[in-house]
Amino acid sequence: MDKNVKLMKKYLLLFSLLLGFALSQNLSAQNASTTPYHDVSFQYPDFVLPTSVKAWETRRKAIRQTIKDCFGPLPARPKPAVKTLRSEKRPGYTIEYFEFFNGMDATVPGIILIPEQRIPKAPGILYHHYHGGDYAHGKDELFKPNWVNENGPAEDLVKQGYVVLAIDSYAFGERSGKGPNGPEEKGKNEELTWARINLLKGRSFWGTMVRDDQMALDYLCSRPEVDPARIGAVGMSMGCLRSFWLAAVDDRVKVTVAVACIVHNQELIKLGRMGSHGIYYYVQDLLRYFDNEAVLACIAPRPLLTMSGKADRMAPLEGVQYINGTLEKIYSLYGKSAQFKHVEYEGVGHEYTPVMWKETLAFFGTKL
């Protein structure tokens, strides 16, 4: 009996040891799977605050050149040879449908809204549509109901007397199915093809998108109804990125409203959220030099409003706060703190709410 008890105790001890080992291995595996990605061979760049406006102006020039280099060998923008396709009268404004060849690889369709009630040289708004995986739509986001308001952004903007222009980005709206692989390929696959073919050419797909937006800006500034010294840019999500990157590289954008995509790439990597944004967004070599705080800082001291939801997983709050804090210091350097405003909304995710839209209109009304 004593012998059996001893044997049983031995088996129980062995079982306990094996169970403990198995649990420790499982815990180790779980810990390994949640360990943040870290590349020991790479050092993320620090944004060192400038000590003077002169020092910053010199660095801003270098940042813009680096952006151009990261975009790769893009051809110079031709003057847009715009073809007006048709016009349509709507209550309070006229809408013109147009297109232009971008001098590289695509015809760019767009619309321009001209208010009936406006001053002779009216301020212009370049409106940038979002992504959202909604490839069938693009510039028509201006008329999307029950979003920022009941009838879409267009109505409010023309009522304020703004001339409004929007184009479709690659793979969106009327450009869907017009990629390198032809009409049978649409959506995410078409977008990936655009990214791949540009990569093979040494170009940034994002760079081609910004270039199209600059050509749209060229056209908006050329319109006789528009005061080229009073141009604003606005957009949410991908449209946010398009707005602030355009303003960063082009001083003709006088006022910028960037909504729901104040992204710090290092924060995305740390939190394992690299899948939050489409392939369009990633610029080769960027993190060798700087992150988005440097891009946004190039807008200073021109008026800039950033708005973010505190619950937005695509633009993590810690990164948003870091970027906005950096921008506050840059604007302060110029003595222009009032030109920069940021709002972070409690309980709001990746969205453009009616409250945020009212803030947009108020900012344009004050600064533009």
C-alpha positions as CSV (number, residue, x, y, z in Angstrom):
1,M,0.0,0.0,0.0
2,D,2.8,2.4,0.9
3,K,4.6,1.5,-2.3
4,N,1.5,2.3,-4.3
5,V,1.1,5.6,-2.5
6,K,4.7,6.6,-3.2
7,L,4.3,5.6,-6.9
8,M,1.1,7.7,-7.2
9,K,2.8,10.7,-5.6
10,K,5.7,10.3,-8.0
11,Y,3.3,10.3,-11.0
12,L,1.4,13.3,-9.6
13,L,4.7,15.2,-9.2
14,L,5.8,14.3,-12.8
15,F,2.3,15.3,-14.1
16,S,2.6,18.7,-12.2
17,L,6.0,19.3,-13.7
18,L,4.9,18.5,-17.2
19,L,1.7,20.6,-16.9
20,G,3.8,23.5,-15.5
21,F,6.2,23.3,-18.4
22,A,3.4,23.2,-20.9
23,L,1.7,26.2,-19.4
24,S,5.0,28.1,-19.3
25,Q,5.6,27.3,-23.0
26,N,2.1,28.4,-24.0
27,L,2.6,31.7,-22.0
28,S,5.9,32.2,-23.7
29,A,4.3,31.7,-27.1
30,Q,1.6,34.2,-26.2
31,N,4.1,36.7,-25.1
32,A,6.2,36.2,-28.2
33,S,3.1,36.7,-30.4
34,T,2.3,40.0,-28.7
35,T,5.8,41.3,-28.6
36,P,6.0,44.6,-30.6
37,Y,7.8,44.5,-33.9
38,H,11.3,45.8,-33.5
39,D,14.1,46.1,-36.1
40,V,17.3,46.4,-34.2
41,S,19.1,47.5,-37.4
42,F,17.0,50.6,-38.0
43,Q,16.8,53.8,-36.0
44,Y,13.6,55.9,-36.4
45,P,14.3,59.6,-37.0
46,D,13.8,62.1,-34.2
47,F,12.2,65.4,-35.0
48,V,14.5,68.0,-33.4
49,L,12.7,71.3,-32.9
50,P,14.3,74.2,-34.6
51,T,15.7,77.1,-32.5
52,S,14.7,79.8,-34.9
53,V,12.4,80.6,-37.9
54,K,15.5,80.9,-40.1
55,A,16.7,77.5,-39.1
56,W,13.3,76.0,-39.7
57,E,12.9,77.6,-43.1
58,T,16.2,76.1,-44.1
59,R,15.1,72.7,-42.9
60,R,11.7,73.0,-44.5
61,K,13.3,73.5,-47.8
62,A,15.3,70.3,-47.2
63,I,12.2,68.4,-46.2
64,R,10.4,69.4,-49.4
65,Q,13.4,68.3,-51.4
66,T,13.5,64.9,-49.6
67,I,9.7,64.4,-50.3
68,K,10.4,65.1,-53.9
69,D,13.3,62.6,-53.9
70,C,11.1,59.9,-52.1
71,F,8.4,60.4,-54.7
72,G,10.9,59.4,-57.4
73,P,11.4,60.6,-61.0
74,L,8.0,62.0,-61.6
75,P,7.7,64.1,-64.8
76,A,7.1,67.8,-64.5
77,R,3.5,68.8,-64.4
78,P,2.2,70.1,-67.7
79,K,-0.3,73.0,-67.7
80,P,-3.7,71.2,-67.5
81,A,-5.4,71.0,-70.9
82,V,-8.8,70.9,-69.5
83,K,-11.8,69.7,-71.5
84,T,-15.2,70.8,-70.2
85,L,-17.6,67.9,-70.9
86,R,-20.9,69.4,-69.8
87,S,-22.4,71.8,-67.4
88,E,-25.5,71.6,-65.3
89,K,-27.6,74.2,-63.4
90,R,-28.5,73.3,-59.9
91,P,-30.3,75.5,-57.3
92,G,-27.8,78.2,-56.3
93,Y,-24.8,77.0,-58.4
94,T,-23.6,75.6,-61.7
95,I,-21.6,72.4,-61.8
96,E,-19.1,71.7,-64.6
97,Y,-17.8,68.3,-65.5
98,F,-14.3,68.3,-66.9
99,E,-11.2,66.1,-67.5
100,F,-7.5,66.6,-68.2
101,F,-4.6,64.3,-69.1
102,N,-2.1,64.3,-66.4
103,G,0.9,64.2,-68.8
104,M,1.9,60.8,-67.5
105,D,-0.5,57.8,-67.4
106,A,-4.1,58.8,-66.8
107,T,-7.0,61.1,-67.7
108,V,-8.3,62.8,-64.6
109,P,-12.1,63.5,-64.3
110,G,-13.3,66.3,-62.0
111,I,-16.1,68.6,-61.2
112,I,-16.2,72.3,-60.3
113,L,-19.1,74.0,-58.5
114,I,-19.6,77.7,-59.2
115,P,-22.0,79.5,-56.8
116,E,-24.4,82.1,-58.2
117,Q,-24.0,84.3,-55.1
118,R,-20.2,85.0,-54.8
119,I,-17.8,87.9,-54.9
120,P,-16.1,88.5,-58.3
121,K,-12.9,86.8,-57.2
122,A,-14.1,84.1,-54.8
123,P,-12.1,81.9,-52.5
124,G,-11.7,78.3,-53.8
125,I,-11.8,75.0,-52.0
126,L,-10.0,71.9,-53.2
127,Y,-12.0,69.0,-51.8
128,H,-10.3,65.6,-51.4
129,H,-12.4,62.5,-51.2
130,Y,-11.7,59.6,-48.8
131,H,-10.8,56.0,-49.4
132,G,-12.9,53.7,-47.2
133,G,-12.6,50.9,-49.8
134,D,-15.5,52.6,-51.6
135,Y,-13.8,52.5,-55.1
136,A,-17.1,53.1,-57.0
137,H,-17.2,56.6,-55.6
138,G,-14.8,59.6,-55.4
139,K,-15.5,63.2,-56.2
140,D,-19.2,62.6,-55.8
141,E,-18.6,62.4,-52.0
142,L,-19.5,66.1,-52.2
143,F,-23.1,65.0,-52.6
144,K,-23.1,62.1,-50.1
145,P,-26.2,62.4,-48.0
146,N,-26.5,62.0,-44.2
147,W,-22.8,62.2,-43.7
148,V,-21.4,65.5,-42.5
149,N,-24.8,66.9,-43.0
150,E,-28.1,66.0,-44.6
151,N,-27.3,66.7,-48.2
152,G,-23.5,66.4,-48.4
153,P,-20.7,69.0,-48.2
154,A,-21.3,70.7,-51.6
155,E,-24.4,72.6,-50.6
156,D,-22.9,74.2,-47.5
157,L,-19.7,75.2,-49.4
158,V,-21.5,76.9,-52.3
159,K,-23.8,78.7,-49.9
160,Q,-20.7,80.2,-48.3
161,G,-19.7,81.5,-51.7
162,Y,-16.8,79.1,-52.3
163,V,-15.9,77.8,-55.8
164,V,-15.3,74.0,-55.1
165,L,-13.3,71.6,-57.1
166,A,-12.8,67.8,-56.7
167,I,-11.2,65.1,-58.8
168,D,-11.3,61.3,-58.7
169,S,-8.1,59.6,-57.4
170,Y,-6.5,56.6,-59.1
171,A,-8.9,53.6,-59.0
172,F,-11.8,55.6,-57.7
173,G,-15.0,56.9,-59.2
174,E,-14.8,57.3,-63.0
175,R,-11.2,56.1,-62.8
176,S,-12.2,52.7,-61.5
177,G,-11.3,50.0,-64.0
178,K,-8.9,52.2,-65.9
179,G,-5.7,50.9,-64.4
180,P,-2.8,49.1,-66.2
181,N,-4.6,45.8,-66.3
182,G,-7.8,47.2,-67.9
183,P,-11.5,47.3,-67.1
184,E,-11.7,43.8,-65.7
185,E,-9.6,44.8,-62.6
186,K,-11.1,47.1,-60.1
187,G,-11.0,47.9,-56.4
188,K,-8.1,46.9,-54.2
189,N,-6.5,44.8,-56.9
190,E,-6.4,47.8,-59.3
191,E,-4.9,49.9,-56.5
192,L,-2.2,47.3,-55.9
193,T,-1.4,47.2,-59.6
194,W,-0.9,51.0,-59.6
195,A,1.4,50.7,-56.6
196,R,3.4,47.9,-58.1
197,I,3.9,49.4,-61.5
198,N,5.1,52.7,-60.0
199,L,7.4,50.7,-57.7
200,L,9.0,49.1,-60.7
201,K,9.5,52.5,-62.3
202,G,11.2,53.9,-59.1
203,R,8.2,56.1,-58.4
204,S,5.9,56.5,-55.4
205,F,2.2,55.8,-56.0
206,W,1.4,58.4,-53.4
207,G,3.6,60.8,-55.3
208,T,1.5,60.4,-58.4
209,M,-1.6,61.1,-56.4
210,V,-0.2,64.3,-54.9
211,R,0.9,65.3,-58.4
212,D,-2.7,64.9,-59.7
213,D,-3.9,67.0,-56.8
214,Q,-1.4,69.7,-57.7
215,M,-2.7,69.7,-61.3
216,A,-6.2,70.1,-59.9
217,L,-4.9,73.0,-57.9
218,D,-3.3,74.5,-61.0
219,Y,-6.7,74.4,-62.7
220,L,-8.6,75.9,-59.7
221,C,-6.1,78.8,-59.5
222,S,-6.5,79.5,-63.2
223,R,-10.3,79.9,-63.1
224,P,-11.4,83.5,-63.6
225,E,-14.0,83.2,-60.8
226,V,-11.3,82.3,-58.2
227,D,-8.9,84.4,-56.2
228,P,-5.7,82.2,-56.3
229,A,-4.5,83.9,-53.1
230,R,-7.5,82.4,-51.2
231,I,-7.4,78.6,-51.7
232,G,-8.4,76.0,-49.0
233,A,-7.9,72.3,-49.0
234,V,-10.0,69.8,-47.0
235,G,-10.5,66.1,-46.7
236,M,-11.2,63.2,-44.3
237,S,-9.1,60.0,-44.0
238,M,-7.3,59.6,-47.4
239,G,-8.6,63.0,-48.1
240,C,-7.0,64.3,-45.0
241,L,-3.6,62.9,-46.1
242,R,-4.1,64.4,-49.6
243,S,-4.9,67.8,-48.1
244,F,-2.0,68.1,-45.7
245,W,0.6,66.6,-48.1
246,L,-0.5,69.0,-50.8
247,A,-0.3,72.0,-48.5
248,A,3.1,70.8,-47.3
249,V,4.6,70.9,-50.8
250,D,2.6,73.7,-52.3
251,D,2.3,77.2,-50.7
252,R,-0.7,78.1,-52.9
253,V,-2.9,76.2,-50.3
254,K,-3.5,79.0,-47.8
255,V,-5.8,77.2,-45.4
256,T,-5.9,73.5,-44.6
257,V,-8.5,71.4,-42.7
258,A,-7.2,67.8,-42.1
259,V,-9.7,65.4,-40.6
260,A,-9.3,61.9,-39.1
261,C,-5.8,60.9,-40.4
262,I,-3.2,62.7,-38.4
263,V,-1.1,59.6,-38.5
264,H,2.3,59.0,-36.7
265,N,3.7,56.1,-38.6
266,Q,5.9,55.0,-35.7
267,E,2.8,54.7,-33.5
268,L,1.1,52.5,-36.1
269,I,4.1,50.2,-36.2
270,K,4.4,50.1,-32.4
271,L,0.7,49.1,-32.0
272,G,0.7,46.6,-34.9
273,R,-1.7,48.6,-37.0
274,M,0.1,48.7,-40.3
275,G,-2.9,47.3,-42.0
276,S,-5.0,50.3,-41.1
277,H,-4.3,52.1,-44.4
278,G,-4.2,51.1,-48.0
279,I,-1.1,50.6,-50.1
280,Y,-1.5,54.1,-51.6
281,Y,-0.3,55.7,-48.3
282,Y,3.2,54.2,-47.8
283,V,6.1,56.2,-49.2
284,Q,9.4,54.3,-49.8
285,D,12.3,55.6,-47.6
286,L,10.2,58.1,-45.7
287,L,11.1,56.9,-42.2
288,R,14.8,57.1,-43.1
289,Y,14.4,60.9,-42.8
290,F,11.2,61.9,-40.9
291,D,7.6,61.1,-40.0
292,N,4.4,62.9,-40.7
293,E,5.0,65.6,-38.1
294,A,7.7,67.0,-40.4
295,V,5.3,66.9,-43.4
296,L,2.6,68.8,-41.5
297,A,5.1,71.3,-40.0
298,C,5.9,72.4,-43.6
299,I,2.4,74.1,-43.6
300,A,3.3,76.6,-40.9
301,P,2.6,79.4,-40.5
302,R,-0.4,79.1,-42.8
303,P,-3.7,78.3,-41.1
304,L,-4.2,74.7,-40.2
305,L,-7.0,72.8,-38.4
306,T,-6.6,69.2,-37.5
307,M,-9.5,67.2,-36.1
308,S,-9.3,63.6,-34.7
309,G,-11.5,61.1,-32.9
310,K,-9.9,59.9,-29.6
311,A,-11.2,56.4,-30.4
312,D,-9.8,56.3,-34.0
313,R,-7.7,53.2,-34.4
314,M,-6.4,54.3,-37.8
315,A,-4.8,57.4,-36.2
316,P,-3.9,56.4,-32.7
317,L,-4.3,59.1,-30.1
318,E,-0.8,59.1,-28.7
319,G,0.6,59.8,-32.2
320,V,-2.1,62.5,-32.8
321,Q,-1.2,64.3,-29.6
322,Y,2.5,64.1,-30.3
323,I,2.1,65.6,-33.8
324,N,-0.2,68.3,-32.6
325,G,2.1,69.2,-29.8
326,T,5.0,69.4,-32.3
327,L,2.9,71.7,-34.5
328,E,2.1,74.0,-31.6
329,K,5.8,74.6,-31.1
330,I,6.5,75.3,-34.7
331,Y,3.6,77.8,-35.0
332,S,4.8,79.4,-31.7
333,L,8.2,79.8,-33.2
334,Y,6.6,82.1,-35.8
335,G,4.6,83.9,-33.2
336,K,1.5,82.5,-35.1
337,S,-0.1,80.2,-32.5
338,A,-3.6,81.4,-33.4
339,Q,-3.1,80.0,-37.0
340,F,-3.1,76.4,-35.7
341,K,-6.0,74.7,-34.0
342,H,-6.5,71.1,-33.1
343,V,-9.5,69.3,-31.7
344,E,-9.7,65.7,-30.4
345,Y,-13.2,64.4,-29.9
346,E,-14.2,62.1,-27.1
347,G,-16.0,58.9,-28.2
348,V,-15.4,59.5,-31.9
349,G,-13.7,57.0,-34.2
350,H,-12.6,57.3,-37.8
351,E,-15.3,59.6,-38.9
352,Y,-16.3,63.1,-40.0
353,T,-19.2,64.1,-37.8
354,P,-21.6,67.0,-38.3
355,V,-19.9,68.8,-35.3
356,M,-16.6,68.5,-37.1
357,W,-18.1,69.8,-40.3
358,K,-19.4,72.9,-38.6
359,E,-15.9,73.4,-37.2
360,T,-14.5,73.1,-40.7
361,L,-16.9,75.8,-42.1
362,A,-16.2,78.1,-39.2
363,F,-12.4,77.7,-39.7
364,F,-12.6,78.4,-43.4
365,G,-14.9,81.4,-42.7
366,T,-12.4,82.9,-40.3
367,K,-9.2,82.1,-42.1
368,L,-10.0,82.1,-45.8
